[in-house]
Amino acid sequence: MGDSLWNLDEVSAGEQRVLSEKEREFLMSGDPGSYTSAKMERRAAEKAEKLPDRIQQLVDDVCLLYYRGYVGTSETREIWEDLLTITNRSQIVRDSPIVQTEQSSEIDLGFEIGSLIRMLHGGDSFPDFTWGTIVGLAGESSENWETEAKNLVELFDNLEERYEWRLFSAGAEAQLDDGFTEEREEIREILRDYGFAPAPPLVHSILLESTDDGEQSLIEHTERSWRADPDQTDHPTPPDEHPSTEEMRQSGFELVVSRLEEQTHLRDLDRLAKDLREDAIRIQQPGWRKVDIDQAFRVIAENDETQIQEFDQTEEKGQNNMTTALRRLSYKDSPTVNRPVIQENEGDNIYWSLTSYGELLYEVRVVHNCSTNWMYDYIANSGEISDEISQLISELI
């Protein structure tokens, strides 16, 4: 590594870039003290202009310290632990504080860093910055793209689950104070123990079924869902010691989940949803000879039957490379996806079209931005899913 990557003479040793005590007092109270307001405003503006340089210095310092092993090792873990104790300020200066539905030292640190970027940017949407952050946290070299895909799938699963629950808990006042937070967490844990994704529609329906609040039963509302067993009429002898309310409640949740597994297509649906969630991430990775298979997939979905020369990439990548990349999405034992996404149709002119799985993948990848939580309404509340999508799911489970 050459020292030319860093300008060692860039910063004057005597130059102060942080806000002075008087400048901080002025910004907090508006009182310029012994100076004029105009002078203090000018000094504050100068410090604002130096923020990019301060951030560059931080980048340079962390990278150099990492390069020589002073940070980022098990021996220097204490530095990270100390970083988690910094005092957060962003909520104090907001006109309307952001709702926080989860808290931990790492969440608080991430929240503060995100808040600072938002303050510097002045906007409300940062897809490019957010994507860059995600790749920086979970990305791998091109040789390890499978590891990266696995990391991203796991990360997005976790983020999606947190996002859905943030909406669920903070999006409506009724849900904020409905008193079932502990019950929902228990249901989520039970679903995980059974190997199911704790999708919010499923959790909510299990809660309704178990609390018997008068809404239409998860068991009865669709033939695809629950069918009560008429032979289950025997009652066990009560135990000598009665279980606690919490134990009875958990047993009730487990019974509902168990019967869902036995009497519905939940297991098949869950497997399908997980395949789709993985493929929605995998398809965004470069394909054969760096073909953008995500773009090609979208072209087929939007144009239906598509010939090889109709892809914009064909001229650049070559017809043979494009064909190979597409065929890797069509094999039953594909190295790229879990199930065939497209199919090659022969005739007077060879063209490509989506399989049923490919149509559903488009719904997940594009329409629902890689989320599969909505699919669990097939079991939990079938009326929320269109007949067309419901038919696709039925074909695939």
N, C-alpha and C positions, 0 to 999 in steps of 0.2 A: 504494500500500500504506500503510495507516495504522499509526502506532506503537502504537495501542491493541491490536494483536494481541500485543504483548509487554509484560509488566509490568516496566518499567525499574527500579522500586524494590523488586522482589521480594527480591533477595539483598543482605544486608548486606555491605559491602565487607570488613569485618574478620572475618566468620564463616568459620571453617575447616570445610570439608566433607570433605576427604580425611582418610584415617587418618594420625595422627601417627606419628612414629618409635616412641614408647613403645607406642602401640596396636598397631602392626604386630608389634612384638616380643612383646607379650602374646598376640596371636592365633597367632603362629608357635610360641611355646614354652610358653605358659601361665604364664609368669613375670610377675607384676604389677609387679615392680621395687619402687619406694618407695611404691606405692599398694596398697590392698587389692584383692583379686580382685573383690569386689563392685563397687567403683568402676570398675575397668577393664571389667568386663562391662557396666555401665551405659553407659559411654562408647562401647563397641563397638555396643551396641544403638541408641544415638542416631545413630551414623554410618550404620547400616543403614537407619534410617528416612529418612535424607536422600538415599538413592540415587535415588529417583524425581526429586527436584528437580535432582540433578546431571545426570541424563539429559536432563531438560527443558532445562537450561541448554545442554547440548551441541547439542540439536536447534535451539534458538533461535539459537545462535552460528553453526552451519553454514548455516542457512537465510539469515540476514542477510548472512553473508560471501559466499554464493553469489549473493544478490540484487544485490550490488554488484560481482560479478566477481572476488572475491579467491580463490575456489576454483572448481573445475569447468571450467577453461579449459585450453587447450594450454599457456599461459604458466605456469600454476600446477600443472602435472603433477608437479613435483618434490614437492609436498606429499603427493600420493598415494604416490609412491615412498618417501617417508620413513615414511608410515604402514605400509607393508609390512614395515618393519624393526622394528616393536614386538616386545617380548619376550613370548612366550606363557607363561601360567602355569597354565591350567586343568588340563592333564594332571597337574601336580605334586600338586594337592590332591584328585584323584579317588581313591576306594578302588580302582577297577579302571579303568586307562586305556583309552580307546577305541581300537580298532584303526584305524590310518590306512594305507590301501592306496595313497594317492597323496600327494605332497607338492610344494608350490610355495609361494612367498610369498603369493600370493593365496588359495590353498586354506587355508593356515595362518591367515590373517587371518579368513576366513569361518568357519573352524572355531572360532576363539577367540570371535568374536561370538556364534555359535550356542551355544557352551558357556556363555557368560555369561547369555544369556537362559534357558537350561535351568536354571542354578543359581538364578536369581531366581524362576523359575516353580515349580521343585521337582517338575515332572511329567516325563512321557516322550513326550507326543504334543502337537503344536502345529499342527494343520492350518490353523487360521485365521491364526495368526501367519505360518506358512510361506507361505500363499497371499498374504497382504498383502505380504510381502517380495518375492515373485516379481512381483506386479503393480507394486510400486514400482520394481523393476529393469527390467522389460520392457514395462510398460503404456504405452498411448498414449491420446490424446483420442478421443472417440467418433467424430470425423470420420476418424480414422486406424485404425479397427478392423482393417482388412485388414493393415496393417503390424504391429499388435499380434499378430494371429493368426499371421503369419509368424514373428515374433520368438519367440512362445511355442512354436510347433512346433519351431523350431530348438533352443530351450533345452531342451525336454522330450526331444527326441531325444538331445541330449548328456547330459542327466541320466540318462535311462533306460539309455544305454549304460554310463555310469560305475557306475550302481547295479547293473546285472547283473554287471559285472565285479568289483565289490566283493563281491557275494555269491559269485561264482565263485571269487575268490581268497582270501577270508577266511572263507567259510562252512564249509569243510571242511579239516582239516589235511592231508589227502592232496593237495588241490589246491595248498596253500600251498607244498609242497616237491616238487612233481612234476617240476620242472626244465624246464618247457615255457613259461615266461613269455615268453621272447624269440620262440619259435615262434608263439605266439598273437598277439603284436603284429604279426608279419610277415603272418600270415593276415588280420588285420583290415585292414592297409594294402592288401593285394592286393584284398580284397573292395571296399574303397572305390575303388580304382583302376578296378575293373570296374563301378562304379556301384551296388554292392549294399550294403545295410545290414549291418554286421558283427555280426549277431545271435549271441549266445553259443551257441545250439544248433548253428548252422551252423559256427561257428569250431571248436567242439569236435569235430564230426563230420569236418570236413576234416583236423583234426589226427590223429584216429584213423585215418582212411583213409591218410594220408601216412606215419604212423609204423608202420603194420602191426602193432598190438599184439595181434592175435588176436581182437579183437571183430568182430561182424558188420559186413560192409562197407557203407559208405554207398552204394556202387555197386549192390550186389546186394539190399539188404533190401526194396526195393519197386519195383514196375513203374513207379511215377511218378518214381522217382529215377534211378539210374544204370543204363545198359545198356552194358556193355563192348562195344567194337567188335571183332568177330572178325577184321576185315581188318587191324587194326593189328599186323602181325607183323614189319614191316621194322625193322631196327636201323641207325641212322646210323653212319657211320665215326667212331671215336673221334677227338677233336681232338688236335692235337699237344701242346697244353698243357691239362692237366686242370683243370677249374674247382675252386674251393675248396669245402669242405664247406658253407659258408653259401650259396654260389651254387647248388649242387646242390639244397640243401634248398628254397631259394626257388623254383627252377624246378619242383620237385616240387609245391609248393603251387599255383603258377600253373597247372600242368597239370590238377590236380584241379578248380580253380575254372573253368578254360576248358571242361573236359568237362561240368561241372555246367551251365554256361550253354548248351552245345550240346545236351545229351541229357536235360535235365529241364525242368520248368516254373519254374525258379528265377526267371528274368527276369519272368515274368508274376506270380508270387507276390510278388516284391519290389515291383512296381508296385502291386499290390493292397494290400500292407501299408502302403506309403507313403500311398496314398489314404486308407486307414482311419485312419492316425495323424493326418493333417492334419484329417480330418473330425471325429475325436474331440475335437479342440481347437476347430475352427470352430463346432461345434454348441453349444458352451457360450457363444458370443457371443449378445447379444440379436438377435432376429429382427425381422421386419416389425412396425412399431409397438411395438417393445420386447417382443414376445411371447417368453416363455421357451421356446425351441424344444427345449432340452435336456429340460426337464420334460415337454413335450408328447410328445417322442420316447419317453421312459421310460413314459409312460402307455400309449401304443400298444403298446409292447413287452410290458408287463405284463398288459394287458387284451386283447391280440390285436385283434379288430375293434372300433373305437371310433368312435362318432358324435360330431359336433361339439359337441353339448350336454353330452357327458360330460367334457369338459375343464374343469377348475376355472377356467381363465383366461377361458373364453368369456364369462362374464357381465361381467367387468371390461373385457376388450379388445374385445368385440363379435364377433359371429359372422363378419362379413365379414373383419375383420382376422385372426381366427384361421384362417379358410379360406385367405386369401392367404399367411399365414406357412407353413402346412402345404404348400400347393401349391409354394412355393419349394423345398421339400425333395423334391419329386416330379418336377421337370423334368429332362430329360436334359441340358439346358444350364443347370442351376441356378447362380445366382450365389452360392449358399451352400455347396454340397457338391460333391464330385467326381463322384458318381454318385447316382442316385435312391435315397433312403433309405426313403421311404414311397410308398404308392400310394392313389389315390382310387378306391373301388369303388362303382359305381352299381347301383341296384336299387330295391326298394321304399323302402329307407332308405340314404342315402349314408353310407358309413363308411370309415375309414382303417385301413390295415394296413401292416406292414413288408414291404419287398422282401427278397429274399435278401441283398442288400448291407446293408440295414438290420438284419437279424438278426445278421450278422457284426459290424456296427458296434456293436451293443449288447454283443456279447461283448467287443469291444475296449474300449469306453467304460466299461462298468459292471463286467463280470466281471473284466477284467484291468486296470482302472484306467488306460486309455489306452495300455497296452503292446501292441506287436505282435510282440515277440521270439518269443513262444511259437508264432506262426504258422509259423516256419521249421522246426518239427518236421515239418511236412507233407512237407518234402524230407529233413530230416536224420534223423527218427525218427518215422515215421507212427504208430507204436503209441501215442504219447503224446497223440494227438488223437482225440477221439470220432468215431464214424462220422458222426454228424449234422453236426458242424462240418466234417469232411473233405469231406462231400458239398457243403456250402455253398461251400467254397473251390474245389472242382472246377467248380462251376457258374460261378464268377466269373473264373476264369483262362483 
